[in-house]
Amino acid sequence: MKVLQVAKPHEVLIIDKEVRALEAGEVLVDVKRVGICGSDLLIYNGDNPFTIYPRVIGHEIAGIVAQVAVDVSDFAVGDRVCIDPVLNCGVCDACRRGHPNVCSSLQVMGVHTDGGFASQFIVPAKNLYKVPEHLSWETAVLVEPFSIGSNICERTRITKGDRVLIVGSGVIGNTVLMTARMLGAEVIVCDILDEKLETAKALGSCATINSAKSDIKEEVMRITDGDGVTVVVDAASIPSLFLTLLECLAPGGRMGILGFSKKESVVNQFEITRKEITIIGSRLNNRRFPYVIDSFAKGLLNPEVLLEGVHPFTEAETIIQKLAASGMNGGKTVISFP
């Protein structure tokens, strides 16, 4: 099979690799689409501390079942599937309590282990989800990024009547925006790039804030008539903004945090206690694939509006290099396999 491997930072190779025999509980998938994520570019640039090189990247994966191990009964050859890249042990305390996405020995395909930038990919059957026939491959491959947005919307309990401030209008910020709108919330989006904010408006944001030109808190209070928002989702991970975002919250508000910055933030405990604010972390997804697939299948979400381009696998090396140099915006680039 053909695989795309980051041999070392800034070096991408397309190589041939033997397909090993299946072990118990495994499935061989003929890969059809793989999305390029910001974390793939971090690996390419040498900025992901979890990655050991060489590494086959790719964790947004959709394809067709080509072979199943003898003990696998839930899937059959020909099934259309997408893959949850979260690998968990199933026996640690976090797993037993229903939090496999923060497993004590958590691994992510394409980061800690080899991923799906390959013509064929072996995956545990428990990580597969069937995709309805009427959904395109481009839609199927977007289940994984939307599972991130779905997870934080579920964690912050977003519902109809909420006013949500999303900070950061990249791909994940946009999945949060679209999911929150589906749930009936009003959404304000904050970013420093006008073109991203224009995209947010097109996706249903009721208002936008360019934080490079305006004060976030002043604008939030103006837009909400001084009430503040009920939910803040921080998809930008800028530690210096933490206190400002707390101040944007209405009493009883919730803040959901997606970022991984290790820089310290200023925390005002009085502000948290005075307004009884709930602060919530969200990592990857906790079994949100069925919810996202159902939302796609029913037409409640149209993920393909985020699609910026589909390119053949033969161009993957060039596309990754270009994206690493220019940076990703609020859309999704996808690689196709024959």
N, C-alpha and C positions, 0 to 999 in steps of 0.2 A: 504494500500500500504506500501511497504518497503522504508524507507528513510535512508540516511546516514547523521548523524547530528554531527557537532562538538559541543559537549555540553559545553566545555570550552577549553582553550588552552591545547593541548596535550591529549585531550580525545575525541575519536571518537566512536560513538555508531550507530548500525543499529537498528532502531526501527520501530514499526508499527504505522501508522498514518491514520486516516480516510480521505477519499476523499470528500471534501465539494461539494455542488451543484454549478454548473456553474452560473456565473452572466452574465449580458449583455456584449456581445463583447468578450467572452472568449471561449477558446478551451481546451479540455482535451487531452493530448498527452501521448501515451504509449512510454516511453523512451526506446531507443535502445542502444545509445552510449552516454557517457559523457567523455570529455577530462579532464585530470588533468592539471591545470595551476599553474604557480608560485604564483599567488594571492591566490589560494586555500591553498597552503602550508603556506603562510603568515598568513592566518586565523587560520590554525592549530597551528602554532607557537605563536599566540597571537600578531602578529606584524602588523595587519591591523586596523588602527584607526577608520575605517568606520563601523566595524562589531560589532553588539551586539549579545551576545551568549544567548541561543543556536542558531546555524545557520546551515541550510542545505546548503552546498556549491554546486558549479558546475554551470558554465555559458557557457560551450561549449557543446551544447545539440542537439541531433538529434533523431527523433522518428516518430511514426505513429499517425495520428489523430484518437482518439477513440470516441470523442463526441464533438459536437459543440453547442453553445447557439443558441436559436431560431432566433436571429437576425443576425447570422453569415452566409453569403452566399458565401464567397470567398473560403471556405474550406469545405471538406466533409470527412466523416469517411473513413479511408483507405489512405488518402493522406500522402505521405512521406514528412517530413518537417525538417528544422533546425530552430533554434530560435535565434533571435537577443536579447541579454540580456539587451540592453540599454532601460531603462524606462524613458520616458520624459513626461512633462505635456501637451505640445502642445500649450500652450497659453502664456508663458512668452516671453520676448523680444527675447531671443536667439532662441527659437523654431520658433517664427514668422519669424525670419530672415534666417531660414534654417539651424540652428545649434543645432539640438536636442541632439547631443552628449555632449553638454556643457550646457544643460538645467539648469535653476536656482535651480530646485529641482530634479536634476538627481539622479537616483537610478540604480544600476546594480544587476540583479538577481544573487543570490549566494554570494553577498557581503552585500548590504543594505537590501535585502529581501531574502527569502528562494529561493534556486536554484534547479537545476535539478538532483542532486544525489538522484533520487527517481524512483520507478518503474512507477509512473504516475506523470504528472506535468501539472498544470493549468497555461495558459499563455494568454495574450491578443492576439487576432487574428492578430492585426496590427504588432505584433512582429514575425509572422511566415512567412517563405518562402518555397515554394515547391521545392523539390529536384527531379531531373529527375530519372527515374527508373534505368537507367544503371549505376548510381553512387553508390558505396558501402556505407555502413553505416560509415566506417572508413573515407571515403572521406567527407561525409556529415558533420561529427562532426568537421572536420578541417576548415569548412567555417569561423567560428568565429575568430580563430587566424589569418587566412589569411586576414580577413577584417581589422585587425589592420595594417598589412603590406601594404595592398592596400590603406588604408586611408592616410598614410604618404607619399606613392609614389604619390598619387594624390595631396596632399597638397604641396609637393615640386616640382610638375610638371616634374617628371622624364620622359625622353623620349629618343629615339634613339640618340646616340651621346654624352649623358651625361657620365661623369666619376663619379662614386658614391663611397664614403667611408662609410662603415657601421662599427660602433664601437659597438661590442658586438655580439657574434655569438650564442646566445641562440635561442629558438624557434622563437621568434618574429623577431630577427635579420635575421634568415634564411627565414622567410616568406617575409621580405623586399628584401633580396637577390634574391629569386626566382621570385618575382614580378618585380623587376627592370630588371632582365635579360629578362623576358618575354617582357618587354617594349623596349628592345634593348640597354640598358645601359651596359657599362663595370663596373664591381664592384670589389672593393678592400675591404677585410674584415680584421678587427683588433680585436684581442682577446689576452688573456694571456695563453690560453691552446692550445697546439699543436693539440690535438685530435679534438677540435672544428674547428680549421683552416683546418684540413684535410677534415672534412665534408664540409666546405665552398668551398674548391677546387672541391670536387665531385659534388657540386650543381651549379658550373659554375663560381665561382669567378676567375677573371683573375690573381689575386695576393693576398697574405695574409701578415699580419704583426703581429708578436708576440710582443706586446708592453712591455712585461716583459723582452725582450731581445734586443729590438731595439727602436730607437727614431722614434715616429710616423711621425713627420713632415719630418725628413730626408728621411725616406722610401717613403713617399708619393711623395716627390719631385723627388726622384730617379726614381720611377716607372713612373711618368708622365713627365719626362724630364724637370722638373722645372716649369711646368704649374700649378700644383695643381689640385684638383678635382672640379667639378662643383656643386656637392651636397655632403653634409655630413649628415648621419642619425645617431644620437646618441641614440642607444638602450641600453646603459650601465648606463647612468646617473651618471657619475663621475665628480663632479663639478670642480676638479682640472685640468681636461682636456679641459675645455671650450675654453680657450685662444689658446691652441695648435690646436684645431680643426678649430678655426677661421683662423689660419695661414695656414692651409692646403687647404683652399678654394681659387679657382681662382677668379679673378675679376668678379663681377656679380653673384657669387655663392649663393647657398641657403643652410641653415642648418635647418634640421628638428629634433625636440627634442621629445623623447617619455617618458623620465624618470620623476619621481615624487619626486626627492630629494629636500628637503627644505634647504639644505646647500647652502651657497652663492658661486657663481662663480665669478672669476675675469673677468671683461668685459672691453675690450679695444675699446672704442667708435671710436677712430681714425681708427682702423683696419676695423671696420664695414663700416664707411663712406668712407674711402679711396678706398675700393674695392666694394662699393655699395652692401653689403651683405644683404640678406634677412634671417631673423631668424623666424622660424615657429614652433609653437607647434602643436601637434597632440594627440588627446585623443579618445580612443576607436575607433568607426567607425561612419561615417555619411552616413547611408543608402548605404553601400558598399556591402551588401550581394548579390544583384542581379548580380553585376559585377563579384564577386568571383565565384558564382555558374556557371555563363556563361563561365568563364575561365576554370573551372574544366570540365564542360560538353563538351567543344570543345577540351579538351586535351591540352590546352595551359599551364596548370600547372598540375603537378603530386604531389599532397600533400602527398600521402602515402609514399613517400621516407623519410619523417620525422617520420614515425610511428616506435616506439620502441617496443611496445607490447600492446596486448589487453588482459585484465584480467576480469574474471567474477566478478559481483557485490559482491559476497560472500568474495572475496579477497581484496575488496577496502580498508578496514581499514588497513590491513597489507601493501598494496602498498603505501598508503599515508604516513604511518609512515616511510617506507624505503626511500621514496623520500625526506621527510622532513629532514631525517638524512644525506642523501648523497648529496642532492641538485640535481637540474635538469640540464641536459646538453642541447644540441641542438635538441633533439628529443622529441616526444610526446607519452605519455602513456595514453591509453584509457581504460575505464571501460565499459563492456558490460552488458546488461540486457537480461533475457530470452525472 
